[in-house]
C-alpha cells in the first residue's frame, strides 16, 4: 500500500502560545533561583561546619583550663565551650550518683554521673564513664566522699531525654544527661550548667570506663550543594531544549 508523505510540519503539534512560553519561563526562572539559593545556603553551611570542626579539634587538643566558675556560666554556649578541655579538683559525692542509659561501642549500659564538690565552692556533674548493667550495683554502693582531680571535656547539658523517651526523675530513670534535672533530683546545690566527660583512665580494666566521648560531625553539605546546583542546571537545560523545539516548530510552520 502506498503512503502519501505529509508536507513538512504537517502532523506536528502547533507551537505553544507566547503566554504559555512566558509562564513556563517564569516557572523555570523561579525554580532555578530557588535551587541556586539552596545550593549557596549549603555552601555557607559547609564553611560553617568546617570552621566548627576545626575549632573543636583545636579545643580537644589544647592544654586543660580550669572548669568555668559561676561568673562564667551565663556565657557558656555550645559554639564556644563544647568539648573544651577542662580540669577541676574536689571530692566526689558518690551517694548522689545518677545512672543514665547509654549505648556505646562496648554495648548497652549506663553513664555514671557523679557530682564533684569542687574546692572552688560549686559542684560539677562528672560523667565518670560507662558501666555495664551488671556493674551498676557495685558503683551505686559507693558512699565515700573522696578527694579527686578530674580532667576531661566540657559537655553541654542534654535536657528532656532520649529519642521517644522522657527522663523520669521521680523513678530515677535517665535517658539523657540533663544537668539541671539531675541536680534537682539529687539535691545538688550550686551545680554548674554543664558536665564533664572524664578523660580515659590509664587502667583499661577499671570501672567506670572513661574516655568514651564520641566526637563526630557529619559533613554532607558539599554533596547537598552539588545536588541543588545540578538540579538547577537540569532545569536550565530542559528549558533550553523546550525553546529549541519551539523555534524548530515555528520555522516549520513558516515554511509550510
Backbone as CSV, one residue per row, in Angstrom:
resi,resn,N_x,N_y,N_z,CA_x,CA_y,CA_z,C_x,C_y,C_z
1,UNK,0.859,-1.192,0.000,0.000,0.000,0.000,0.889,1.233,0.000
2,UNK,0.589,2.136,-0.907,1.379,3.354,-0.998,0.934,4.354,0.059
3,UNK,1.904,5.019,0.693,1.606,6.048,1.678,2.026,7.393,1.121
4,UNK,1.177,8.357,1.318,1.469,9.704,0.841,2.207,10.466,1.921
5,UNK,3.375,11.009,1.601,4.160,11.761,2.587,3.455,13.061,2.924
6,UNK,3.440,13.374,4.212,2.826,14.624,4.655,3.783,15.773,4.406
7,UNK,3.252,16.926,4.070,4.114,18.094,3.918,4.856,18.369,5.213
8,UNK,6.037,19.001,5.091,6.860,19.301,6.260,6.063,20.137,7.255
9,UNK,6.078,19.726,8.486,5.373,20.451,9.537,3.986,19.922,9.780
10,UNK,3.379,19.196,8.787,2.030,18.693,8.983,2.064,17.475,9.906
11,UNK,1.100,17.347,10.800,1.045,16.242,11.751,1.775,16.535,13.044
12,UNK,2.464,17.662,13.116,3.134,18.052,14.342,2.230,18.981,15.139
13,UNK,2.469,19.012,16.439,1.676,19.922,17.264,2.014,21.359,16.905
14,UNK,1.091,22.262,17.102,1.384,23.672,16.833,2.302,24.240,17.906
15,UNK,3.012,25.295,17.607,3.869,25.917,18.620,3.035,26.406,19.806
16,UNK,3.668,26.449,20.958,2.994,26.964,22.148,2.783,28.466,22.004
17,UNK,1.768,28.946,22.675,1.464,30.375,22.604,2.495,31.173,23.391
18,UNK,2.663,32.457,23.069,3.598,33.303,23.828,3.274,33.336,25.319
19,UNK,1.982,33.303,25.664,1.604,33.324,27.085,2.109,32.065,27.787
20,UNK,1.923,30.909,27.130,2.383,29.651,27.724,3.894,29.653,27.913
21,UNK,4.606,30.127,26.881,6.063,30.173,26.983,6.516,31.124,28.087
22,UNK,5.800,32.230,28.233,6.144,33.183,29.294,5.948,32.556,30.670
23,UNK,4.816,31.862,30.845,4.547,31.210,32.131,5.608,30.154,32.426
24,UNK,5.925,29.335,31.407,6.952,28.312,31.598,8.306,28.938,31.928
25,UNK,8.615,30.058,31.282,9.874,30.737,31.553,9.946,31.267,32.977
26,UNK,8.828,31.847,33.439,8.793,32.373,34.807,8.940,31.237,35.819
27,UNK,8.232,30.122,35.571,8.333,28.972,36.476,9.761,28.432,36.504
28,UNK,10.374,28.297,35.311,11.748,27.797,35.248,12.709,28.735,35.965
29,UNK,12.517,30.042,35.766,13.386,31.020,36.422,13.251,30.937,37.940
30,UNK,12.007,30.793,38.418,11.786,30.686,39.862,12.437,29.420,40.419
31,UNK,12.308,28.310,39.682,12.917,27.061,40.138,14.437,27.174,40.186
32,UNK,15.024,27.772,39.151,16.478,27.922,39.116,16.952,28.806,40.268
33,UNK,16.229,29.911,40.495,16.613,30.812,41.587,16.543,30.094,42.930
34,UNK,15.469,29.315,43.132,15.313,28.598,44.398,16.401,27.542,44.569
35,UNK,16.689,26.793,43.513,17.694,25.735,43.599,19.093,26.301,43.812
36,UNK,19.416,27.389,43.125,20.722,28.019,43.338,20.810,28.580,44.756
37,UNK,19.695,29.150,45.237,19.676,29.652,46.610,19.946,28.548,47.618
38,UNK,19.323,27.380,47.408,19.567,26.248,48.302,21.018,25.779,48.213
39,UNK,21.570,25.790,47.002,22.964,25.397,46.841,23.909,26.343,47.560
40,UNK,23.658,27.651,47.431,24.506,28.634,48.111,24.371,28.520,49.628
41,UNK,23.162,28.202,50.094,22.958,28.008,51.538,23.790,26.830,52.032
42,UNK,23.845,25.752,51.244,24.650,24.602,51.640,26.143,24.922,51.598
43,UNK,26.562,25.765,50.664,27.964,26.197,50.639,28.292,26.966,51.916
44,UNK,27.360,27.824,52.333,27.555,28.572,53.573,27.605,27.627,54.771
45,UNK,26.715,26.629,54.785,26.721,25.641,55.863,28.012,24.820,55.859
46,UNK,28.543,24.546,54.674,29.802,23.810,54.574,30.931,24.589,55.244
47,UNK,31.002,25.889,54.963,32.046,26.716,55.574,31.879,26.750,57.091
48,UNK,30.614,26.869,57.545,30.356,26.881,58.989,30.764,25.559,59.635
49,UNK,30.421,24.431,58.996,30.739,23.125,59.567,32.251,22.903,59.614
50,UNK,32.952,23.304,58.561,34.407,23.143,58.552,35.060,23.982,59.645
51,UNK,34.535,25.182,59.857,35.062,26.038,60.921,34.781,25.429,62.288
52,UNK,33.575,24.865,62.459,33.214,24.225,63.724,34.128,23.043,64.015
53,UNK,34.354,22.193,63.016,35.199,21.014,63.204,36.625,21.427,63.560
54,UNK,37.139,22.448,62.863,38.497,22.917,63.147,38.590,23.494,64.556
55,UNK,37.547,24.234,64.960,37.546,24.844,66.287,37.531,23.785,67.381
56,UNK,36.685,22.773,67.219,36.588,21.725,68.236,37.852,20.874,68.260
57,UNK,38.440,20.639,67.101,39.696,19.891,67.065,40.781,20.631,67.850
58,UNK,40.784,21.954,67.738,41.748,22.753,68.499,41.482,22.640,69.993
59,UNK,40.202,22.677,70.383,39.854,22.617,71.810,40.260,21.301,72.450
60,UNK,39.970,20.186,71.771,40.208,18.891,72.417,41.694,18.557,72.526
61,UNK,42.530,19.273,71.761,43.966,19.019,71.830,44.717,20.111,72.596
62,UNK,43.979,21.081,73.121,44.614,22.163,73.872,44.904,21.706,75.303
63,UNK,45.758,22.447,75.977,46.030,22.163,77.387,44.765,22.443,78.195
64,UNK,44.497,21.647,79.224,43.276,21.875,80.014,43.324,23.194,80.770
65,UNK,42.142,23.804,80.894,41.999,25.038,81.663,41.041,24.764,82.818
66,UNK,41.006,25.667,83.774,40.112,25.499,84.918,38.660,25.467,84.452
67,UNK,37.878,24.554,85.016,36.459,24.468,84.672,35.783,25.802,84.968
68,UNK,34.916,26.282,84.075,34.284,27.589,84.276,33.537,27.678,85.607
69,UNK,33.748,28.793,86.302,33.071,29.038,87.564,31.785,29.819,87.373
70,UNK,31.082,30.111,88.456,29.776,30.779,88.380,29.769,32.072,87.581
71,UNK,30.848,32.845,87.644,30.878,34.108,86.899,30.832,33.884,85.395
72,UNK,31.269,32.721,84.950,31.320,32.430,83.515,30.096,31.666,83.017
73,UNK,29.280,31.149,83.909,28.177,30.286,83.498,27.207,30.939,82.515
74,UNK,26.829,32.214,82.708,25.864,32.796,81.753,26.371,32.835,80.312
75,UNK,27.691,32.831,80.125,28.252,32.957,78.777,28.510,31.610,78.110
76,UNK,28.259,30.514,78.818,28.575,29.198,78.258,27.597,28.846,77.143
77,UNK,28.138,28.579,75.972,27.351,28.192,74.800,28.048,27.024,74.114
78,UNK,27.273,26.222,73.422,27.855,25.073,72.721,28.902,25.513,71.706
79,UNK,28.614,26.594,70.984,29.520,27.027,69.918,30.892,27.420,70.438
80,UNK,30.952,27.934,71.659,32.221,28.448,72.170,32.854,27.584,73.256
81,UNK,32.072,26.689,73.885,32.599,25.958,75.033,32.574,24.436,74.901
82,UNK,31.704,23.894,74.064,31.583,22.437,73.981,32.911,21.797,73.596
83,UNK,33.270,20.733,74.289,34.472,19.932,74.054,35.764,20.659,74.438
84,UNK,35.651,21.720,75.214,36.857,22.366,75.725,37.465,21.482,76.816
85,UNK,38.775,21.315,76.799,39.434,20.518,77.838,39.512,21.335,79.120
86,UNK,38.984,20.752,80.200,38.947,21.456,81.481,39.426,20.519,82.580
87,UNK,39.700,21.111,83.731,40.102,20.322,84.889,39.494,20.931,86.141
88,UNK,39.292,20.094,87.148,38.730,20.551,88.417,39.195,19.612,89.520
89,UNK,39.239,20.139,90.731,39.606,19.341,91.894,38.537,19.495,92.958
90,UNK,38.375,18.440,93.758,37.382,18.472,94.823,37.172,17.086,95.387
91,UNK,35.921,16.787,95.745,35.576,15.478,96.300,34.334,14.940,95.603
92,UNK,34.389,13.675,95.195,33.220,13.038,94.601,32.181,12.748,95.681
93,UNK,30.927,13.051,95.365,29.809,12.768,96.263,29.082,11.536,95.722
94,UNK,29.622,10.364,96.026,29.122,9.129,95.418,27.668,8.836,95.779
95,UNK,27.236,9.268,96.943,25.863,8.979,97.358,24.838,9.651,96.454
96,UNK,25.272,10.645,95.688,24.350,11.365,94.808,24.597,11.038,93.330
97,UNK,25.141,9.861,93.078,25.389,9.410,91.709,24.080,9.070,91.003
98,UNK,24.010,9.424,89.733,22.875,9.049,88.881,23.395,8.193,87.733
99,UNK,22.520,7.333,87.222,22.885,6.449,86.122,22.015,6.780,84.914
100,UNK,22.679,7.092,83.810,21.985,7.482,82.578,22.169,6.374,81.548
101,UNK,21.073,5.912,80.982,21.172,4.836,80.000,22.071,5.252,78.838
102,UNK,22.898,4.303,78.405,23.881,4.604,77.363,24.001,3.438,76.400
103,UNK,24.272,3.768,75.150,24.594,2.771,74.125,25.960,3.144,73.569
104,UNK,26.940,2.283,73.761,28.312,2.588,73.371,28.889,1.455,72.531
105,UNK,30.133,1.639,72.105,30.826,0.586,71.365,31.028,-0.648,72.230
106,UNK,30.928,-0.485,73.542,31.073,-1.611,74.467,29.737,-2.267,74.788
107,UNK,28.673,-1.778,74.192,27.357,-2.340,74.439,26.473,-1.375,75.207
108,UNK,25.330,-1.869,75.660,24.387,-1.045,76.410,24.721,-1.089,77.896
109,UNK,24.439,0.002,78.549,24.706,0.088,79.976,24.340,1.457,80.485
110,UNK,25.227,2.049,81.287,24.914,3.330,81.920,26.148,4.228,81.970
111,UNK,25.881,5.534,81.817,26.875,6.541,82.166,26.764,6.788,83.664
112,UNK,27.893,6.880,84.335,27.909,7.131,85.780,28.130,8.625,85.995
113,UNK,27.082,9.309,86.435,27.128,10.758,86.625,27.243,11.056,88.118
114,UNK,28.443,11.441,88.543,28.709,11.693,89.960,29.071,13.159,90.161
115,UNK,28.444,13.828,91.133,28.805,15.229,91.381,30.175,15.348,92.042
116,UNK,30.913,16.352,91.594,32.204,16.680,92.189,32.050,18.013,92.907
117,UNK,32.143,17.990,94.244,32.115,19.230,95.023,33.506,19.845,94.928
118,UNK,33.629,20.901,94.137,34.952,21.451,93.856,35.488,22.245,95.042
119,UNK,36.801,22.438,95.022,37.433,23.243,96.069,37.246,24.736,95.822
120,UNK,36.431,25.068,94.792,36.129,26.475,94.496,34.705,26.842,94.912
121,UNK,34.006,25.913,95.568,32.718,26.243,96.152,31.496,25.943,95.312
122,UNK,31.657,25.272,94.181,30.494,24.874,93.392,30.636,23.406,93.014
123,UNK,29.597,22.860,92.407,29.562,21.427,92.110,29.435,21.205,90.611
124,UNK,30.150,20.200,90.114,30.099,19.848,88.692,29.710,18.381,88.567
125,UNK,28.738,18.103,87.732,28.442,16.707,87.422,29.541,16.167,86.510
126,UNK,30.068,15.012,86.873,31.135,14.397,86.087,30.640,13.060,85.546
127,UNK,30.735,12.909,84.239,30.466,11.608,83.630,31.733,10.782,83.795
128,UNK,31.749,9.950,84.832,32.957,9.184,85.147,33.198,8.065,84.151
129,UNK,32.189,7.746,83.338,32.383,6.728,82.321,31.230,5.746,82.254
130,UNK,31.470,4.675,81.535,30.446,3.671,81.230,30.600,2.446,82.119
131,UNK,29.449,1.903,82.553,29.449,0.608,83.240,28.372,-0.274,82.619
132,UNK,28.634,-1.570,82.494,27.591,-2.485,82.029,26.549,-2.667,83.125
133,UNK,25.365,-3.158,82.781,24.295,-3.285,83.781,24.696,-4.078,85.016
134,UNK,25.501,-5.124,84.837,25.850,-5.971,85.980,26.787,-5.280,86.969
135,UNK,27.410,-4.172,86.560,28.325,-3.461,87.460,27.655,-2.278,88.147
136,UNK,26.409,-2.012,87.803,25.742,-0.828,88.354,25.633,-0.890,89.872
137,UNK,25.255,-2.023,90.429,25.036,-2.129,91.870,26.306,-1.821,92.651
138,UNK,27.442,-2.301,92.167,28.702,-2.064,92.875,29.057,-0.583,92.875
139,UNK,28.836,0.082,91.741,29.122,1.515,91.667,28.148,2.289,92.549
140,UNK,26.876,1.892,92.522,25.866,2.587,93.322,26.118,2.426,94.812
141,UNK,26.819,1.376,95.204,27.067,1.131,96.622,28.169,1.984,97.217
142,UNK,28.897,2.722,96.387,29.967,3.576,96.903,29.362,4.753,97.660
143,UNK,29.882,5.039,98.845,29.318,6.112,99.666,30.376,7.074,100.210
144,UNK,31.635,6.846,99.929,32.680,7.716,100.470,32.768,9.013,99.674
145,UNK,33.199,10.072,100.341,33.461,11.349,99.675,34.969,11.501,99.579
146,UNK,35.521,11.087,98.464,36.974,11.023,98.335,37.517,12.192,97.525
147,UNK,38.686,12.726,97.907,39.304,13.787,97.106,39.623,13.266,95.706
148,UNK,39.469,14.124,94.729,39.711,13.688,93.351,40.059,14.881,92.484
149,UNK,40.812,14.603,91.442,41.068,15.583,90.399,40.524,15.031,89.094
150,UNK,39.874,15.867,88.328,39.242,15.422,87.085,39.740,16.277,85.930
151,UNK,40.123,15.611,84.859,40.422,16.276,83.594,39.539,15.639,82.530
152,UNK,38.956,16.461,81.692,38.086,15.911,80.658,37.554,16.993,79.746
153,UNK,36.480,16.664,79.049,35.887,17.575,78.073,34.598,18.172,78.616
154,UNK,34.480,19.482,78.493,33.253,20.154,78.902,32.148,19.799,77.917
155,UNK,31.029,19.364,78.453,29.888,18.990,77.617,28.676,19.828,77.996
156,UNK,27.852,20.102,77.004,26.641,20.887,77.212,25.510,19.964,77.667
157,UNK,24.687,20.455,78.574,23.584,19.662,79.101,22.673,19.133,77.999
158,UNK,22.021,18.009,78.275,21.132,17.349,77.308,19.727,17.275,77.901
159,UNK,18.972,18.352,77.846,17.675,18.389,78.530,16.620,17.494,77.884
160,UNK,15.689,17.054,78.714,14.496,16.374,78.206,14.534,14.872,78.270
161,UNK,15.462,14.266,77.561,15.504,12.812,77.495,16.079,12.345,76.179
162,UNK,15.891,11.055,75.892,16.387,10.483,74.656,15.302,10.421,73.604
163,UNK,15.587,9.737,72.511,14.642,9.616,71.411,13.415,8.829,71.864
164,UNK,12.259,9.493,71.844,10.969,8.903,72.221,10.901,8.475,73.689
165,UNK,11.866,8.913,74.506,11.846,8.549,75.921,12.183,9.777,76.755
166,UNK,11.280,10.124,77.643,11.483,11.273,78.502,12.124,10.837,79.813
167,UNK,12.985,11.690,80.334,13.558,11.407,81.644,12.450,11.327,82.690
168,UNK,12.619,10.428,83.651,11.652,10.261,84.742,12.398,10.428,86.061
169,UNK,12.583,11.679,86.506,13.369,11.912,87.722,12.810,11.202,88.947
170,UNK,11.488,11.148,89.071,10.890,10.531,90.255,11.265,9.060,90.368
171,UNK,11.371,8.384,89.230,11.716,6.961,89.229,13.215,6.729,89.058
172,UNK,13.970,7.803,88.881,15.412,7.658,88.686,15.783,7.068,87.346
173,UNK,14.929,7.272,86.347,15.222,6.770,85.000,15.691,7.938,84.140
174,UNK,16.920,7.845,83.701,17.520,8.928,82.925,17.937,8.412,81.556
175,UNK,17.528,9.155,80.530,17.858,8.792,79.151,18.745,9.842,78.488
176,UNK,19.003,10.921,79.198,19.929,11.943,78.716,20.597,12.583,79.922
177,UNK,21.713,13.225,79.673,22.478,13.842,80.762,21.992,15.275,80.957
178,UNK,20.813,15.363,81.561,20.141,16.633,81.815,20.641,17.179,83.148
179,UNK,21.588,18.103,83.074,22.273,18.574,84.279,21.310,19.179,85.290
180,UNK,20.453,20.089,84.848,19.553,20.770,85.782,18.599,19.786,86.446
181,UNK,18.038,18.865,85.664,17.082,17.910,86.223,17.762,16.946,87.192
182,UNK,18.959,16.478,86.849,19.682,15.571,87.746,20.065,16.295,89.032
183,UNK,20.528,17.539,88.904,20.908,18.307,90.091,19.714,18.519,91.014
184,UNK,18.549,18.790,90.435,17.347,18.984,91.247,16.940,17.680,91.924
185,UNK,16.943,16.584,91.165,16.525,15.296,91.719,17.463,14.824,92.822
186,UNK,18.752,15.113,92.689,19.740,14.661,93.671,20.046,15.720,94.737
187,UNK,19.323,16.826,94.681,19.513,17.916,95.646,20.974,18.375,95.686
188,UNK,21.493,18.639,94.504,22.869,19.118,94.377,22.841,20.640,94.335
189,UNK,23.491,21.271,95.280,23.481,22.727,95.367,24.564,23.346,94.490
190,UNK,24.236,24.526,93.965,25.204,25.345,93.233,25.878,24.535,92.121
191,UNK,25.042,23.852,91.323,25.567,22.984,90.264,25.868,23.779,89.001
192,UNK,26.985,23.482,88.387,27.346,24.103,87.109,26.350,23.662,86.038
193,UNK,26.103,24.490,85.023,25.126,24.156,83.982,25.681,23.246,82.884
194,UNK,26.821,22.658,83.113,27.448,21.753,82.153,27.920,20.517,82.909
195,UNK,28.408,19.523,82.186,29.046,18.387,82.843,30.383,18.118,82.173
196,UNK,31.177,17.277,82.795,32.497,16.942,82.260,32.535,15.461,81.916
197,UNK,32.959,15.156,80.697,33.271,13.776,80.324,34.706,13.497,80.758
198,UNK,34.876,12.618,81.739,36.216,12.343,82.252,37.103,11.725,81.182
199,UNK,38.378,12.100,81.213,39.348,11.548,80.269,39.582,10.070,80.556
200,UNK,40.206,9.395,79.610,40.424,7.954,79.727,41.285,7.623,80.944
201,UNK,40.895,6.562,81.630,41.657,6.061,82.772,42.869,5.281,82.261
202,UNK,44.046,5.495,82.843,45.227,4.733,82.397,45.047,3.221,82.525
203,UNK,44.164,2.797,83.444,43.902,1.371,83.628,42.684,0.988,82.780
204,UNK,42.871,0.304,81.652,41.744,-0.009,80.771,40.723,-0.952,81.388
205,UNK,41.102,-1.652,82.462,40.175,-2.591,83.093,39.337,-1.933,84.183
206,UNK,39.658,-0.691,84.521,38.961,-0.021,85.615,37.542,0.349,85.217
207,UNK,36.650,0.307,86.188,35.272,0.756,86.002,35.028,1.964,86.900
208,UNK,34.263,2.929,86.391,33.680,3.047,85.046,34.756,3.231,83.961
209,UNK,34.386,2.891,82.722,35.295,3.056,81.588,35.127,4.473,81.060
210,UNK,36.139,5.288,81.261,36.048,6.693,80.844,36.732,6.902,79.499
211,UNK,36.656,8.137,79.013,37.299,8.470,77.741,36.572,7.944,76.523
212,UNK,35.252,7.765,76.628,34.487,7.215,75.501,33.712,8.284,74.732
213,UNK,34.068,9.531,74.928,33.371,10.603,74.213,33.486,10.403,72.707
214,UNK,32.355,10.420,72.038,32.327,10.293,70.578,32.213,11.694,69.984
215,UNK,33.206,12.074,69.208,33.197,13.391,68.568,33.075,13.167,67.073
216,UNK,31.882,13.355,66.575,31.612,13.091,65.157,30.611,14.110,64.645
217,UNK,30.970,14.784,63.566,30.103,15.789,62.976,29.918,15.463,61.493
218,UNK,28.803,14.838,61.126,28.566,14.543,59.708,28.652,15.816,58.874
219,UNK,29.334,15.707,57.745,29.520,16.885,56.898,29.208,16.512,55.448
220,UNK,27.922,16.599,55.102,27.471,16.241,53.755,27.074,17.469,52.942
221,UNK,27.442,18.649,53.421,26.949,19.878,52.793,27.454,20.051,51.359
222,UNK,28.681,19.608,51.063,29.182,19.730,49.698,28.337,18.893,48.743
223,UNK,28.005,17.675,49.150,27.158,16.823,48.316,25.782,17.423,48.105
224,UNK,25.216,18.002,49.180,23.907,18.642,49.051,23.986,19.830,48.089
225,UNK,25.053,20.635,48.213,25.202,21.806,47.340,25.295,21.377,45.878
226,UNK,26.105,20.356,45.601,26.243,19.882,44.222,24.913,19.355,43.687
227,UNK,24.126,18.730,44.556,22.813,18.229,44.133,21.908,19.373,43.706
228,UNK,21.839,20.427,44.534,20.973,21.569,44.186,21.449,22.260,42.914
229,UNK,22.765,22.448,42.766,23.282,23.102,41.560,23.033,22.242,40.319
230,UNK,23.141,20.923,40.469,22.868,20.028,39.341,21.407,20.104,38.920
231,UNK,20.509,20.140,39.892,19.086,20.262,39.571,18.798,21.588,38.871
232,UNK,19.465,22.661,39.317,19.287,23.958,38.651,19.754,23.877,37.196
233,UNK,20.899,23.219,36.973,21.409,23.068,35.608,20.455,22.232,34.758
234,UNK,19.833,21.226,35.358,18.881,20.390,34.619,17.648,21.190,34.209
235,UNK,17.180,22.072,35.098,16.029,22.915,34.750,16.397,23.848,33.599
236,UNK,17.589,24.447,33.674,18.036,25.335,32.591,18.141,24.555,31.282
237,UNK,18.747,23.362,31.351,18.878,22.543,30.152,17.530,22.139,29.583
238,UNK,16.585,21.783,30.461,15.252,21.416,29.996,14.548,22.565,29.310
239,UNK,14.684,23.764,29.865,14.035,24.930,29.250,14.686,25.268,27.909
240,UNK,15.998,25.107,27.808,16.677,25.364,26.535,16.218,24.376,25.458
241,UNK,16.036,23.107,25.830,15.531,22.121,24.870,14.115,22.466,24.424
242,UNK,13.305,22.909,25.385,11.934,23.300,25.042,11.938,24.450,24.043
243,UNK,12.781,25.461,24.291,12.825,26.606,23.392,13.384,26.219,22.022
244,UNK,14.349,25.306,21.990,14.861,24.851,20.698,13.759,24.169,19.890
245,UNK,12.935,23.376,20.585,11.829,22.701,19.912,10.808,23.713,19.402
246,UNK,10.554,24.761,20.192,9.601,25.783,19.769,10.112,26.527,18.536
247,UNK,11.397,26.837,18.512,11.974,27.525,17.345,11.857,26.648,16.102
248,UNK,12.124,25.351,16.264,12.017,24.431,15.127,10.590,24.369,14.599
249,UNK,9.604,24.320,15.501,8.204,24.259,15.082,7.785,25.532,14.352
250,UNK,8.246,26.665,14.850,7.875,27.923,14.202,8.495,28.036,12.802
251,UNK,9.726,27.568,12.663,10.358,27.594,11.341,9.615,26.670,10.373
252,UNK,9.233,25.492,10.873,8.496,24.554,10.024,7.148,25.135,9.629
253,UNK,6.496,25.822,10.583,5.188,26.422,10.296,5.326,27.533,9.262
254,UNK,6.416,28.296,9.339,6.632,29.391,8.393,6.866,28.853,6.980
255,UNK,7.646,27.772,6.883,7.929,27.199,5.563,6.691,26.578,4.933
256,UNK,5.781,26.069,5.782,4.586,25.434,5.230,3.531,26.470,4.861
